[in-house]
Amino acid sequence: MRLPTLDDLLQQDVTADSAFPWSARRRLTWSDFRARPPGDGDEVAKTAYTLFYAWKCRGDAFDFRAIAAFRPRQSWVKAIALNDAVLRRSTLGHEQTHFDLAEAHARRMRGYFRTLAGACGKTDEELRALAGQLIQAEKAEQRRYDAETDHGQRSERQAAWTDEVARRLQ
């Protein structure tokens, strides 16, 4: 019997979470946002995602994978955004950039761990702590993105962020 690969394990995690991985060919649509929105708060939509990651060692050979995955059952949009054509389009673009930014950080994690010297000599706790630091940096950048764009309401700042994140994904 074949042992599951890291890709198999991550796919199981993604499936168990009813999520789907980021893809350059698949953009978000409003039908992906399936959660009920809260009745209060200023946000008109929320993109829920997570960074799944796993690693293994074979001797000194370290293998690491990371996936940014969208979580439809935790993502929501308010009717106010859907009922206004301009807000509908601009908000979906803002939410897509959140997901794209998550993918940029998944790539950053992959690059970091690909070049981490002596990774197989580290404990799982040490590796989890390193991954946790990268995830905290991702969360901080997501918060900065929302603050600088005012959740997508500042169109010039939104366009600059969208362009910058797209550049990082090329």
C-alpha positions as CSV (number, residue, x, y, z in Angstrom):
1,M,0.0,0.0,0.0
2,R,1.3,3.4,-1.0
3,L,1.8,6.0,1.7
4,P,0.0,9.3,1.2
5,T,2.2,12.1,-0.3
6,L,2.3,15.6,1.1
7,D,0.0,16.6,-1.8
8,D,-2.4,13.9,-0.8
9,L,-2.5,15.0,2.8
10,L,-3.0,18.6,1.9
11,Q,-5.8,17.7,-0.5
12,Q,-7.5,15.7,2.2
13,D,-7.3,18.8,4.5
14,V,-8.6,21.1,1.8
15,T,-11.5,18.7,1.1
16,A,-12.3,18.2,4.8
17,D,-12.6,21.9,5.1
18,S,-14.9,22.2,2.0
19,A,-12.3,24.6,0.6
20,F,-10.7,24.9,-2.8
21,P,-7.1,25.9,-3.6
22,W,-6.1,29.1,-5.2
23,S,-5.7,28.9,-9.0
24,A,-4.7,31.5,-11.6
25,R,-7.4,30.1,-13.9
26,R,-10.2,30.2,-11.4
27,R,-11.3,33.6,-10.1
28,L,-13.7,34.0,-7.2
29,T,-17.4,34.5,-8.0
30,W,-20.1,35.7,-5.6
31,S,-21.6,32.2,-5.7
32,D,-18.4,31.1,-3.8
33,F,-19.5,33.2,-0.8
34,R,-22.0,30.8,1.0
35,A,-22.0,31.9,4.6
36,R,-24.7,34.1,6.1
37,P,-23.4,37.6,6.6
38,P,-23.6,39.2,10.0
39,G,-26.3,41.7,10.7
40,D,-24.0,44.3,12.0
41,G,-20.6,45.8,11.0
42,D,-19.4,48.0,8.1
43,E,-17.8,45.3,6.0
44,V,-20.0,44.2,3.0
45,A,-18.1,41.0,2.3
46,K,-15.6,38.7,3.9
47,T,-13.2,36.3,2.3
48,A,-12.3,33.4,4.5
49,Y,-9.2,31.4,3.5
50,T,-6.5,29.4,5.2
51,L,-2.9,28.5,4.5
52,F,-2.5,24.7,4.7
53,Y,1.0,23.4,4.9
54,A,2.8,20.1,5.6
55,W,6.4,18.8,5.5
56,K,8.4,15.6,5.8
57,C,12.0,14.5,5.9
58,R,13.7,11.6,4.3
59,G,17.1,11.6,5.8
60,D,18.3,15.2,5.3
61,A,15.9,15.7,2.3
62,F,13.2,18.2,3.4
63,D,10.0,18.4,1.5
64,F,7.5,21.3,2.2
65,R,4.1,22.2,0.7
66,A,1.8,25.1,1.3
67,I,-1.6,25.9,-0.3
68,A,-3.8,28.9,0.0
69,A,-7.4,27.7,0.0
70,F,-10.7,29.6,-0.1
71,R,-13.4,28.6,2.5
72,P,-16.8,29.1,1.0
73,R,-18.8,28.1,4.1
74,Q,-17.0,30.9,6.1
75,S,-17.1,33.6,3.3
76,W,-20.0,35.9,3.0
77,V,-21.4,38.9,1.1
78,K,-24.2,41.3,2.1
79,A,-27.1,42.1,-0.2
80,I,-26.1,45.7,-0.4
81,A,-23.0,44.7,-2.3
82,L,-24.9,42.4,-4.7
83,N,-27.6,44.9,-5.4
84,D,-25.3,47.7,-6.7
85,A,-23.5,47.0,-9.9
86,V,-20.4,49.1,-9.1
87,L,-20.1,47.9,-5.5
88,R,-20.6,44.4,-6.7
89,R,-17.7,44.5,-9.1
90,S,-15.3,46.5,-6.9
91,T,-16.0,44.5,-3.8
92,L,-15.4,41.2,-5.6
93,G,-12.1,42.6,-6.9
94,H,-11.1,43.5,-3.4
95,E,-12.0,40.1,-2.1
96,Q,-10.1,38.4,-4.9
97,T,-7.0,40.4,-4.0
98,H,-7.3,39.1,-0.4
99,F,-7.2,35.6,-1.8
100,D,-4.4,36.4,-4.2
101,L,-2.4,37.9,-1.4
102,A,-2.8,34.7,0.6
103,E,-1.4,32.8,-2.4
104,A,1.6,35.2,-2.5
105,H,2.3,34.3,1.1
106,A,1.9,30.6,0.4
107,R,4.6,31.0,-2.2
108,R,6.7,32.9,0.2
109,M,6.4,30.1,2.7
110,R,7.4,27.5,0.1
111,G,10.4,29.6,-0.8
112,Y,11.4,30.1,2.8
113,F,11.3,26.4,3.6
114,R,12.9,25.4,0.4
115,T,16.0,27.4,1.4
116,L,15.9,26.7,5.2
117,A,19.3,25.2,6.1
118,G,19.2,22.1,8.3
119,A,15.4,21.8,8.3
120,C,15.4,18.1,9.0
121,G,17.5,18.8,12.1
122,K,14.7,20.9,13.6
123,T,11.9,19.7,15.7
124,D,8.3,19.8,14.5
125,E,7.7,22.4,17.2
126,E,10.5,24.6,15.8
127,L,9.2,24.2,12.2
128,R,5.6,25.0,13.3
129,A,6.9,28.1,15.0
130,L,8.7,29.2,11.8
131,A,5.5,28.6,9.8
132,G,3.6,30.5,12.4
133,Q,5.8,33.5,12.1
134,L,5.2,33.6,8.3
135,I,1.4,33.2,8.8
136,Q,1.5,36.1,11.3
137,A,3.3,38.2,8.7
138,E,0.6,37.3,6.1
139,K,-2.2,38.3,8.5
140,A,-0.4,41.6,9.2
141,E,-0.2,42.4,5.5
142,Q,-3.9,41.5,5.0
143,R,-4.8,43.9,7.8
144,R,-2.6,46.6,6.2
145,Y,-4.3,45.9,2.8
146,D,-7.7,46.5,4.3
147,A,-6.5,49.6,6.2
148,E,-4.8,51.2,3.2
149,T,-7.7,50.5,0.8
150,D,-10.4,51.2,3.4
151,H,-11.8,47.7,2.6
152,G,-11.6,48.5,-1.1
153,Q,-13.3,51.9,-0.9
154,R,-10.2,53.9,-1.9
155,S,-10.1,53.1,-5.6
156,E,-6.6,54.4,-6.3
157,R,-5.1,52.5,-3.3
158,Q,-7.1,49.4,-4.3
159,A,-5.7,49.5,-7.8
160,A,-2.2,49.9,-6.6
161,W,-2.6,46.9,-4.2
162,T,-4.2,44.8,-6.9
163,D,-1.4,45.6,-9.3
164,E,1.3,44.9,-6.7
165,V,-0.2,41.5,-5.7
166,A,-0.6,40.5,-9.3
167,R,3.1,41.4,-10.0
168,R,4.1,39.2,-7.0
169,L,2.1,36.3,-8.5
170,Q,3.8,36.5,-12.0
